[in-house]
Amino acid sequence: MCFTYSTWWYLNNRWCKISSLPTNWPIVGMLPELIRNLHRVHEKITEVLIESKGTFEFHGPVFANFNMLGASDPANIHYILSKNFSNYPKGVEFRKYFDIFGNGIFSVDYELWEIHR
């Protein structure tokens, strides 16, 4: 009885889902929803950003440490990139991956960024 009810609940919630926001699963994060919509990834991202009012945090798999923030609201983008840039450092991991850019405007933090700008 319990198995039948849980199967019904799962299928009902997955197939009758009104929200376009992806489900954050315990270990794999929101990756299954991304893979399921890979053929229309841009449309899915647009739907999610519209429903979440322009800012959405994507949670990737726990073992990959792949969390991202998507923003499409012009006020939020201005706040992050110009008004309060010092609160959003890129960090050591970012510099390690994008070492090829050196100390250019795309890979430096606040102090050097102001000089380049």
C-alpha positions as CSV (number, residue, x, y, z in Angstrom):
1,M,0.0,0.0,0.0
2,C,2.8,2.4,0.9
3,F,4.7,1.7,-2.3
4,T,1.5,2.3,-4.4
5,Y,0.8,5.6,-2.7
6,S,4.4,6.8,-3.0
7,T,4.5,5.9,-6.7
8,W,1.2,7.7,-7.3
9,W,2.5,10.7,-5.4
10,Y,5.8,10.8,-7.3
11,L,4.1,10.5,-10.8
12,N,1.4,13.0,-10.0
13,N,3.9,15.6,-8.8
14,R,6.3,15.0,-11.7
15,W,3.7,15.0,-14.5
16,C,1.3,17.6,-13.1
17,K,4.0,20.0,-12.2
18,I,2.9,23.6,-12.9
19,S,6.1,25.3,-11.9
20,S,9.0,25.4,-14.4
21,L,11.5,25.6,-11.6
22,P,13.8,22.5,-11.4
23,T,13.6,20.2,-8.4
24,N,16.7,20.2,-6.2
25,W,17.4,16.5,-5.6
26,P,19.6,15.5,-2.6
27,I,22.7,14.2,-4.3
28,V,22.5,15.1,-8.0
29,G,21.0,18.6,-7.5
30,M,19.2,20.1,-10.5
31,L,21.3,18.2,-13.0
32,P,18.5,15.7,-14.1
33,E,16.2,18.6,-15.1
34,L,19.1,20.2,-17.1
35,I,19.8,16.9,-18.9
36,R,16.2,16.3,-19.6
37,N,15.9,19.7,-21.3
38,L,19.3,19.7,-23.0
39,H,17.8,19.9,-26.4
40,R,16.1,23.2,-25.4
41,V,18.4,24.5,-22.7
42,H,18.0,28.2,-23.6
43,E,14.3,28.1,-23.6
44,K,14.3,26.3,-20.2
45,I,16.7,28.8,-18.7
46,T,14.4,31.6,-20.0
47,E,11.3,30.0,-18.4
48,V,13.1,29.5,-15.1
49,L,14.4,33.1,-15.0
50,I,11.0,34.5,-15.8
51,E,9.3,32.4,-13.1
52,S,11.9,33.3,-10.5
53,K,11.7,37.1,-11.3
54,G,15.1,37.3,-12.9
55,T,17.5,35.7,-10.5
56,F,17.9,31.9,-9.9
57,E,20.5,29.8,-8.1
58,F,21.3,26.5,-9.9
59,H,22.4,23.7,-7.6
60,G,24.6,21.1,-9.3
61,P,25.7,17.7,-8.0
62,V,27.2,17.7,-4.5
63,F,30.3,15.8,-5.7
64,A,31.0,18.4,-8.5
65,N,30.7,21.6,-6.4
66,F,28.9,23.2,-9.3
67,N,26.5,25.9,-8.1
68,M,25.7,28.9,-10.3
69,L,23.8,32.1,-10.0
70,G,21.8,33.2,-13.0
71,A,20.6,36.8,-13.2
72,S,18.7,38.6,-15.9
73,D,17.3,41.6,-14.0
74,P,19.2,44.7,-15.1
75,A,19.2,46.1,-11.6
76,N,20.8,42.9,-10.2
77,I,23.4,42.8,-12.9
78,H,24.3,46.5,-12.3
79,Y,24.5,45.8,-8.5
80,I,26.8,42.7,-9.0
81,L,29.1,44.1,-11.8
82,S,29.3,47.8,-10.9
83,K,27.8,49.1,-7.7
84,N,29.0,46.4,-5.3
85,F,31.7,44.5,-7.2
86,S,34.0,44.2,-4.2
87,N,31.5,41.8,-2.5
88,Y,31.7,39.2,-5.3
89,P,35.3,38.1,-5.5
90,K,36.2,35.5,-8.1
91,G,38.5,33.5,-5.8
92,V,41.4,31.1,-6.1
93,E,39.5,28.4,-8.0
94,F,38.4,30.8,-10.7
95,R,41.9,32.1,-11.1
96,K,43.2,28.6,-11.3
97,Y,40.8,27.7,-14.2
98,F,41.2,30.9,-16.1
99,D,45.0,31.4,-15.6
100,I,45.4,31.8,-19.3
101,F,43.8,35.3,-19.1
102,G,46.6,36.4,-16.7
103,N,45.7,39.6,-14.8
104,G,43.3,40.9,-17.4
105,I,40.1,42.7,-16.7
106,F,38.1,39.4,-16.9
107,S,40.1,37.5,-14.2
108,V,41.0,40.0,-11.5
109,D,39.2,41.0,-8.4
110,Y,38.2,44.5,-7.2
111,E,41.4,46.4,-6.7
112,L,43.1,45.4,-10.0
113,W,39.7,45.5,-11.8
114,E,39.4,49.2,-10.9
115,I,42.8,49.9,-12.4
116,H,42.0,48.1,-15.6
117,R,38.6,49.7,-15.9
